[in-house]
Amino acid sequence: MGIYVWGTGCGAAELLAQGLAADRIAAFVDTYRAGETFLGRPVWEPERLEGADVELLIVTSRASEEIGAQCRALGILEQRILFLKNAAWVVNRNDVCTAAEPVLGAELLGRLLPRQYLVTEPAALADSPLAGERESNDYVRLASLELLCRRLDAVPGAAAELGVFRGQFARCINRLLPERELHLFDSFAGFSSEECGDPAFQEAHCAATPEQVREILPHPQAARFHPGFFPNSAQGVEARFCLVSLDVDFGPSTLAGLRWFWPRLNPGGYLLLHDWGNPRLPGPAQALAAFEKEWGRPLPGVPLPDLGGTLVLCRQG
Ligand SMILES: C[S@@+](CC[C@H](N)C(=O)[O-])C[C@H]1O[C@@H](n2cnc3c(N)ncnc32)[C@H](O)[C@@H]1O
């Protein structure tokens, strides 16, 4: 019975640096270095694992999908495979691995797998101000917001969200930009009946009030609430912006939001168009196409692979 390590790259080096002694490793597995030694241990080609007495196979390569399939073909039990580069997978591939803890011990295993799966506890957010923001379950959206906010120091203006609902995303903006005014626009009564014909979708979005949103904001003194249907609710609002979240699900309200916010966004600022790439909600993308025609040219933007397919529109000088 032995420990085998798949890969002889920096992942393997990191494994040893974290505390797995090289002399506990029966062999490394790597097609490209088969027959050589690595850190004093033999390197095998994968085929030699077939029939070997594998107590634990530690996969240090990122190609976990392919290697997992290869291991299955070689007859290695899933319970005996630990994927160290698991962080890019939405599903925790190590759920089925029962051999790792008895073989490596809980302490070393804890060091090797710090918050390895995205949805439950995103690794890159662990030390961020948004570390506790798990309700939205959208790592890419939150981590992108954090990185975008780091680029706003030299951009004047307030922050805003059109389409606040219960304020989960507004809370993240408020946490990251505590010194900025945060303008919050929502009907707090769901969608207009012309836009949303689905009673269940409508009902799901009615249960929020400005008071409830205010209660969950870490810096509520920065918030300026504008309840009512947009764009009427924006009448008399005198502000310019560095960051806007536009998240109203349907086309006409999105178009109204683009018409109002884009000219008020300062150079260097960002407008996050939520659901631009969401096949279930085609309205935001259609609204952007209509607005670009009015504006006379395409707006520069970067799409995100978050759950809603957000498009980050970047305002230039
Ligand atoms: C998907 S929710 C917003 C979710 C929120 N941005 C978040 O991530 O936590 C959409 C919201 O847009 C609001 N809304 C849609 N059209 C609107 C309009 N024309 N004026 C004001 N609010 C609107 C709805 O009331 C609903 O609360």
The ligand as a Tripos MOL2 file, in Angstrom:
@<TRIPOS>MOLECULE
LIG
   27    29     1     0     0
SMALL
NO_CHARGES

@<TRIPOS>ATOM
      1 C1        -33.2270   40.6120   -9.9510 C.3       1 LIG1
      2 S1        -33.8460   41.7750   -8.8620 S.3       1 LIG1
      3 C2        -32.4240   42.6210   -8.3170 C.3       1 LIG1
      4 C3        -31.4450   41.7600   -7.5250 C.3       1 LIG1
      5 C4        -30.2960   42.5040   -6.9180 C.3       1 LIG1
      6 N1        -29.6000   43.3410   -7.8790 N.3       1 LIG1
      7 C5        -29.2950   41.5420   -6.3100 C.2       1 LIG1
      8 O1        -28.3950   41.0830   -7.0260 O.co2     1 LIG1
      9 O2        -29.3700   41.2300   -5.1100 O.co2     1 LIG1
     10 C6        -34.6450   42.8840   -9.9160 C.3       1 LIG1
     11 C7        -35.2830   44.0620   -9.2320 C.3       1 LIG1
     12 O3        -35.5640   45.0660  -10.1870 O.3       1 LIG1
     13 C8        -36.6870   45.8000   -9.7580 C.3       1 LIG1
     14 N2        -37.1980   46.5310  -10.9250 N.ar      1 LIG1
     15 C9        -37.4230   46.0410  -12.1630 C.ar      1 LIG1
     16 N3        -37.8470   47.0160  -13.0060 N.ar      1 LIG1
     17 C10       -37.8560   48.1660  -12.2760 C.ar      1 LIG1
     18 C11       -38.1640   49.5300  -12.5820 C.ar      1 LIG1
     19 N4        -38.5540   49.9290  -13.7960 N.pl3     1 LIG1
     20 N5        -38.0780   50.4320  -11.5680 N.ar      1 LIG1
     21 C12       -37.7030   50.0690  -10.3450 C.ar      1 LIG1
     22 N6        -37.3830   48.7970   -9.9970 N.ar      1 LIG1
     23 C13       -37.4570   47.8600  -10.9510 C.ar      1 LIG1
     24 C14       -37.6030   44.7460   -9.1740 C.3       1 LIG1
     25 O4        -38.4650   45.3010   -8.2210 O.3       1 LIG1
     26 C15       -36.6070   43.7550   -8.5510 C.3       1 LIG1
     27 O5        -36.4810   43.9920   -7.1720 O.3       1 LIG1
@<TRIPOS>BOND
     1     1     2 1
     2     2     3 1
     3     2    10 1
     4     3     4 1
     5     4     5 1
     6     5     6 1
     7     5     7 1
     8     7     8 2
     9     7     9 1
    10    10    11 1
    11    11    12 1
    12    11    26 1
    13    12    13 1
    14    13    14 1
    15    13    24 1
    16    14    15 ar
    17    14    23 ar
    18    15    16 ar
    19    16    17 ar
    20    17    18 ar
    21    17    23 ar
    22    18    19 1
    23    18    20 ar
    24    20    21 ar
    25    21    22 ar
    26    22    23 ar
    27    24    25 1
    28    24    26 1
    29    26    27 1
@<TRIPOS>SUBSTRUCTURE
     1 LIG1         1 GROUP 0 **** ****
